[in-house]
Amino acid sequence: MNLKQTTDLPTELRDCCRRRRCQAGELLGIIAGAEPMGELDRRRNFHREGRDRATRRDRKRIERTELVVACHASSVGAGGSVSMDSPTPPQEASTASVESITLDLKNRGLDGDGDFNRARRLRLEDLNWDNSFVRELPGDPRTNALPREVLHACYSKVLPSAEVENPQLVAWSESVAERLDLDLKEFERPDFPLLFSGAVPLVGGLPYAQCYGGHQFGDWAGQLGDGRAISIGELVNSKSERWELQLKGAGKTPYSKSADGLAVLRSSIREFLCSEAMHSLGIPTTRALCLVTTGKFVTPDIFYDGNPKDEPGAIVCRVSQSFLRFGSYQIHTSRGKEDIKIVRALADYAIRHYFPHINKMTTSDSLSFDTGNNDQDVLDLTSNKYAAWAVEIAERTAYLIAKWQGVGFTHGVMNTDNMSILGQTIHYGPFGFLDAFDPSYIPNRTDLPGKRYCFANQPDIGSWNIAQFVLTLSIAELINDKEMNYAMERYGTKFMDEYQAIMARKLGLPKYNKQLISKLLNNMAVDKVDYTNFFRLLSNIKADINTPDEGLLVPLKAVLLDIGRERKEAWISWVKMYIRELASSGVSDEDRKASMDTLNPKYVLRNYLCQSAIDAAEQGDFREVRTLLKLMSRPYDEQPEMQKYARLPPAWAYRPGVRMLSCSS
């Protein structure tokens, strides 16, 4: 059995997919909200405690500091002492003393936000590199970038080769730098653009390109691999977190085929901004440290019509704990018995470094589940770590896609080589956020004929992709049919659980109401209502059942545009139903609005906003890129000075290459 035909799924697994197939009518408007908490998640506190031990030590130091401050202040306060457990506020002089002492201690490095943290910030030369992927897994014996089929290997060592001429730093993420323990002053280094264009190697790094395959638009595509991305190494930060840095657009690799391995400024800006925007929305994602121009031109054919044009070249530094994807495992099972053992090695590697809690499972964790009607149908995940791992990946994937639906995000190219085993959004190509609500929206013009990856199909495609992944593990004899089916069941159950919780919170409801939500989505689709702005304005509706008909739609007038009498009556009917549901909840209008505004973003990275920044950047003006980066770091805040970025798309936003893009975008 191999992965070259999608019909290779066993009959029982295909039946399982059908049983758990997400109902399209219910899934069109899945909204963001709840934290992931599956069976495995609930039993991992011991792991989180170990992971956060260093943080707790820091906090204890700070608490001891605060105790010293309080005691010292009570002895120096003007007019006498103040008891630490007294409800009476200290005198003004005592407060001043506390503030001055706290500031002094911060300056001595005893506070988490002072010099104590800054003291751990490192220069690039001092980062803690630990290149486990190359060290622990089989690699390609050849080290050149000649296009070829790479067998029996997880990676090929290759150096960045993109030509640069006076590269410039366009934008950078301070929050990513902090996760890497990187001193923010490093961005000011004159050689920083050279280092992150790959022109100058980073001390301690070990560049390589990953080998993987994948299903593209439902068909097995064989070897794909990192064709224009080169990992420059892995580092471990002060919290023992492992981070992989990757330069996208750094030149040819053995997986580039006939392409040049380069990237343009246009696509690099989109990847950089959306990585950071999705993180701020609370959606699992790869991150981006920085974006640099190469000073050279690249000539892509973005419409695949034989008319390429010169565009400025650029390189984005992507960051993730791992860039392993479903296709990283599929490629080895597709090549027969000789490479099947690599699947086990790669699974062991992933569990060891990114799912260590699974190795710590014992029978006392009680991870046993009834999958049928007799004793033979009990599944114990503690007896097979690979089954537990598959279930967790299925749950993470379900949670991720529910979050996408919540903010109206359409990935555009959900091939199995673009599905992260960590449940992160990976590969920002022809993505798009919904403007007017259209369940069939697809931003990828390559997918226009069948719309396989349209917004409404994403949950089902996630299920299909999980089926391919667990089939891979089954072929490698890491899991059996029962475990494979259970992982699929968990995807469907987890997704629907998240869906109901998400929708309820998104609408400010105490529980899920299928009838109410179905009618809402139908109304939005008929009237092409702006997805983001509608849900943001929805929190302004008051739970007053005595509101006259003429006042019901006032809070929504900015999004209910050009609707006739019949459609107005349909909306009035829905709002009345909604208000009755709100009134029965007992939650105040103020509390509900505050909660809803933390779930319904004011700003999303609409494609036309990206394009405005791209147009300016291609003329050498990077200010709009930086403005959008700052704006999208607080998507749930009103930011009154930024109101124009919440406007509906202008007419020019519907031109080719803006709302609709190609896979090379």
Disulfide bonds with the S-S distance in Angstrom:
none
